[in-house]
């Protein structure tokens, strides 16, 4: 007797890196056996909040959000966004040093984003006057003068200069110099109650979906563009090239150490709770 069909909710963002990774999984291009994945597309900060409410079986979240969810969710090895040269930037209209921003207003793309966690780890005093907004509104808020500076992520790092803004700091570059580790931005997590076998099977399917995308790039483009209509092809390509890499196939030892180091620093500062739970379900 065959196993019954199982439907799992799968959250990921409409950003090009995620639609590239999950294209094959949700379009029947790989064999998922008895598993059906019901996709939920939303920006990462929305997914962070949905995961906090335990509304998704498997989902993309920021590593910052995962730090608060380790009791109920475990980390998957595939599908994440880590790397070097891909961290969040602080940008402004004027030429500032970071110490100049103390007491000034900073627009941020969500209080559970890894970008905001990095900002707080860098200088805890910078959390005092933040304005939370969707990531795609940060640049405009800085341009209009609604904020003195902005914390930008995703494709905004490719477009801020043409909007007349300048970089104050690359927080990813700072992290790399501090730790010699990649910057852990986003990850895929699964409910621990799904059990080891189902979690590991899902992990393998995400890896297979990404491998399919690497081997069939042209096939993924229509799906990616349908969710990134405001981006031109060059920005889409830059986005995928920057955020999809070997760490997306497997977080590896360096990526695991990077997550652990980020959580250690953040918990020492009281930003996230400590946890004795292993990152991965198989541990």
N, C-alpha and C positions, 0 to 999 in steps of 0.2 A: 504493500500500500504506500503510495507516494505521500510526501509531506504536504500539509495544507499550505495554500498560498498565504503569504504574510505581507501586509502592507506596512511600510515604515514611512514616517514623515521625514523629509530631507530638506533642510534649510540651507540656502546659499544666496549670495548676492547677485545682482544683475551685472556686476563688473566683469570685464572681459576675462580676467584670470579664472573666475569661478565658472562662468558659462563655458569656457574652453575645457576646464577639467571635467565638468559634469555632463557635457553634451552627450557622450556615448551612453552613459548610464541611464539617462532619462529618455533617450530616443531609441532604445532597443537595439543599439549597435553592438552590445556585448550580452552574453548569456547571464542573466541574473537568477536563473533557476526558479525557485518558488517565491523570490522576493520581488515585490513591486514597490517602487519608490515614488511617493507622492511629493513632488517638489513644492517648496514654499520659497518664493523669491522676494527678498526684502534687503534693505541696506543692513550692513553688519551691526550697527547699533540697535536696530529693531530686532535682529536675530539674537543679539546679546540679551535683550530684555525678555524675549520669548523663552530663551533657554533658562533664564532665572525663574520663570514660571513653570518650567518643566513641560513646555508645550510641544517640544520637538524631540523625535527619537534620535536623529543624527542632524548635526547642524554645523555650519561655519560660525565661528565666533572669534572675537579677539582673544589673544592670550590673557589680557587683563580680565575679561569676563570669566574665562576658564579658571583663573586663580580663585574666583569666588564660588566656583561650581564643582570643585574637585570631589566633594562628597557624593554627588549624584551622577556626575558625568566622568568619563575617562577619555583620554587622548587617543586619537587614531594616528598612525604613522604616516598616512598619505593624505594628500589634498590640501596641505597647509601652505602658508605664505611666509617664508623665511628667506633670509639671504643677506648679502652685503651690497651696500650702495642703494638700498631701497627703503630707507627709514623715513619717518615723518620729518617735515621741515617746519620751522617757525619762520614766517615771512611778515614783512611790514612795508608800509609806504616809505618810512624814513630809515636812516641808517642807525640801528640800535646795537648795543651789546645786550646779552641776556640780562645782565644785572640792571639795565635800564628799564626792563619790563616789569620789575617789581612795583606793584601798586597800579599798574596799567591794565587795561582790559584786553583779554586774549580770547578770541573766538576759537572754540574747540569743536571737533566733530562728534562729540559724545563722551559722557563721563566714564564709560566702560571701555573706551577704545584703548588699545595699547599705546597709541600716540600720547594720550593724556597721562597714562601711567608713566611713560618715559619722561614726560615733562615734569611730573611730580618727583620722580626719583632724581632727576637732574637738579631740581631746585624746588623744595617743598613750598617755598614762599610764593611761587607762581600760581598756585591753585586758588588764591583768594579772590580774584576778580575775573572769573572766566564766564563766558557766555556760550551755552550749549546750543548748537544748531546742526542741521544736516550738513554733511561734509561738502556738498556742492555749493553751499551758500557762504562758506567761510571767506573765500577770496573776495566776493562782492561786499561782504560786511567790512572787510579791511579797506577796500577801495573807497567805500562811501564814508569811512571814518566812524562807523558804528563800533569798531574795535580798533585798538592801537596795533594789534598784531594778530596773526592767525596761525593756527596749527593745522597744516594741510597734509592730506593723505591721498592715496589712489592717483588718478590721472592729474590731479591738481599740481603735482610736482613737475609736470611737463608743460604746464600752461601759465604758471604764475608770472613769469618774466614778461610775457606779452601783455599782461594786465598791468604792467608798470610797478610791480612789487619786487622787493629784494629779499634775499635770504638773510636771516639773522643767525640761524644755526641749523645744521643737519643733525638731528638727534640720533639717527642711525649711525652716522660717522662717529659721533661722540661715543656711542655704545661700543662700536667696534674697537676704538682706541682703548677704551676702558677694560674690555674683556677679551679681545681677540676672538670673539664669537659672532656668529650671524645674529641679526636682529629678528626675534620671534614676533611677528606681527599678527597673523591669523592662523587658526587651526581648525581642524574638524574634530568634533567631540561626539560621543555616543552615550546614551543612558547606560549606566552600569548594570541596571536591572535587565537589560537585554541578554546578558550572559556572554561569556567569553567566546563561544563558538559563533554566535550571530555577529558580535562586534568584529571578530577577526575576518569573517566572511565579507562583511560590508567593507572593511578596510581593503581587502584584496580586490573587491569590485571597483572601488574608487581608483585604485592603482591601475587596474586594467582599463578603466575609462580614460584616464590620463594618457596611458600608453597609446590607446587608440587615437586620441586627439593629436599626439605628437606625430603619428604615422599618417594622419589624414587631415592635415591642417585646413586645406581648402574646403573640406566638407563642413567644418565647424563654423565657417565665417558667417553664413546667413543667420544662424541662431545667435551668434555673438552680436552681430549688428542689430538684430531686432530688439536687443535689450540695451544697446549703447548707441542709439540713433544720433545723439548729440555729439558723438566723437567721430573725428575723421579716422581714416584707416591707419594713418601713420601713428596716431596716438594709441589706437587699439593694439597695434603691433608692439609698440614700446611697452605698453602696460603688461601684455602677456610675457614679453621677453624679460621684464624686470621681476615680475612676481611669480612666474611659473618656472621652476628649475629643478635640480636634483633633489632638493629638500622637499619639493612637492610630491615626488615619488616615494621618498622615505625620509623622515625627519633626521635619521641617522644619529650618531653619537654627539656630534657638535651641536645639532639642533636641540637634542634632548638636554644637553648641558646648558645651552642658552636659555631654555625655558626655566630650568631649575635655578639658574643664577638670577634671572629676572624676578622670579617668585621670592627668592631668598632676600634680595635687596628690598623688594616692596614690602614683604612681611616684617623685616627688621625696622622699617619706617612706619609700620602700622597702617599701611595703605590697603593691604589685603590680609585676610586671616591666614594663619599657619595651617598646614594640613599634613596629616600622616598618611594620607591615601597615596598609593602609587599612581604615577601618571597614566600608565597603561594597564589595561584590564588583565593582561597575561602575567604581570609582575606579581 
